[in-house]
């Protein structure tokens, strides 16, 4: 899949590889006040929903998603998504989410959930554009005490 990366070309989406992990952690650290550690990403390397956005050989974003069984159904979970701060607003996050949802559908998910900080209006807007609806608030979900909004989307 190719998306616009601005004036300098296209971005490709591909499965994550071990060689990508340092760049992924760099983007994670630049994006979140409570970032995942390296070994958390390492644990998802075999997941088909761990995808990388790449431009000119540089990792510019990623998504981590998987499927688990929940009450007899296949539940997709978008666990983490981020785009390098200098590459935001170019459609990379949307491209990553589109591809991740396709992977989850291929794995049999009928519903997808995610958690987002209550204060992250940009992410909530993106997720609403993808058909995610707020399900509930989880008080104190994040280590700093901020609430999370759990959002879900039914898949066809």
ZINOR-V324372 format. One record per pair of residues at least 4 apart in sequence whose C-alpha atoms are under 6 Angstrom apart, sorted by the first residue. I is the first residue (numbers start at 1). GAP is how many residues later the second one is. D is the distance in Angstrom with one decimal. If there is no record, write none. Layout:
i:I gap:GAP d:D
i:I gap:GAP d:D
This chain:
i:1 gap:11 d:5.6
i:1 gap:12 d:5.7
i:2 gap:8 d:5.8
i:2 gap:9 d:5.3
i:2 gap:10 d:5.0
i:3 gap:7 d:5.5
i:3 gap:8 d:5.3
i:4 gap:6 d:5.0
i:5 gap:4 d:5.6
i:5 gap:5 d:5.3
i:5 gap:85 d:5.7
i:11 gap:43 d:5.4
i:11 gap:44 d:4.7
i:12 gap:41 d:5.6
i:12 gap:42 d:5.3
i:13 gap:39 d:5.5
i:13 gap:40 d:4.6
i:14 gap:37 d:5.5
i:14 gap:38 d:5.4
i:15 gap:36 d:4.5
i:15 gap:37 d:5.9
i:16 gap:34 d:5.7
i:16 gap:35 d:5.1
i:16 gap:36 d:5.4
i:27 gap:57 d:5.4
i:28 gap:7 d:5.7
i:29 gap:6 d:5.4
i:49 gap:15 d:5.6
i:49 gap:16 d:4.6
i:49 gap:17 d:5.6
i:49 gap:51 d:5.6
i:50 gap:13 d:5.6
i:50 gap:14 d:4.3
i:51 gap:11 d:5.5
i:51 gap:12 d:5.3
i:52 gap:9 d:5.9
i:52 gap:10 d:4.4
i:53 gap:6 d:5.8
i:53 gap:7 d:5.6
i:53 gap:8 d:4.9
i:53 gap:9 d:5.8
i:54 gap:4 d:5.4
i:54 gap:5 d:4.5
i:54 gap:6 d:5.6
i:60 gap:23 d:5.8
i:60 gap:24 d:5.2
i:61 gap:21 d:5.5
i:61 gap:22 d:4.0
i:61 gap:23 d:5.8
i:62 gap:19 d:5.7
i:62 gap:20 d:5.7
i:63 gap:17 d:5.6
i:63 gap:18 d:4.2
i:64 gap:15 d:5.5
i:64 gap:16 d:5.1
i:65 gap:12 d:5.4
i:65 gap:13 d:4.3
i:65 gap:14 d:5.5
i:66 gap:10 d:5.7
i:66 gap:11 d:5.5
i:67 gap:8 d:5.4
i:67 gap:9 d:4.3
i:68 gap:6 d:5.7
i:68 gap:7 d:5.4
i:69 gap:4 d:5.5
i:69 gap:5 d:4.7
i:74 gap:35 d:4.6
i:75 gap:34 d:5.2
i:75 gap:36 d:5.4
i:75 gap:37 d:5.8
i:76 gap:28 d:5.9
i:76 gap:33 d:5.3
i:76 gap:35 d:6.0
i:76 gap:36 d:4.2
i:77 gap:35 d:5.4
i:77 gap:36 d:5.0
i:77 gap:37 d:5.7
i:78 gap:36 d:5.1
i:83 gap:5 d:6.0
i:104 gap:5 d:5.5
i:105 gap:4 d:5.1
i:110 gap:44 d:6.0
i:110 gap:45 d:4.9
i:111 gap:42 d:5.6
i:111 gap:43 d:4.4
i:111 gap:44 d:5.4
i:112 gap:40 d:5.5
i:112 gap:41 d:5.3
i:113 gap:38 d:5.6
i:113 gap:39 d:4.3
i:114 gap:36 d:5.7
i:114 gap:37 d:5.5
i:115 gap:33 d:5.9
i:115 gap:34 d:5.6
i:115 gap:35 d:4.5
i:116 gap:32 d:5.3
i:116 gap:33 d:5.3
i:117 gap:31 d:4.6
i:118 gap:29 d:5.7
i:118 gap:30 d:5.3
i:118 gap:31 d:5.7
i:127 gap:5 d:5.3
i:128 gap:4 d:4.8
i:132 gap:19 d:5.7
i:132 gap:20 d:5.1
i:132 gap:21 d:4.6
i:133 gap:18 d:5.2
i:133 gap:19 d:5.5
i:134 gap:16 d:5.9
i:134 gap:17 d:4.3
i:135 gap:15 d:5.5
i:135 gap:16 d:5.3
i:136 gap:13 d:5.9
i:136 gap:14 d:5.4
i:137 gap:11 d:5.7
i:137 gap:12 d:4.5
i:138 gap:9 d:5.5
i:138 gap:10 d:5.1
i:139 gap:8 d:4.5
i:140 gap:5 d:4.2
i:140 gap:6 d:5.1
i:140 gap:7 d:4.7
i:141 gap:6 d:5.2
i:141 gap:7 d:5.6
i:142 gap:4 d:5.4
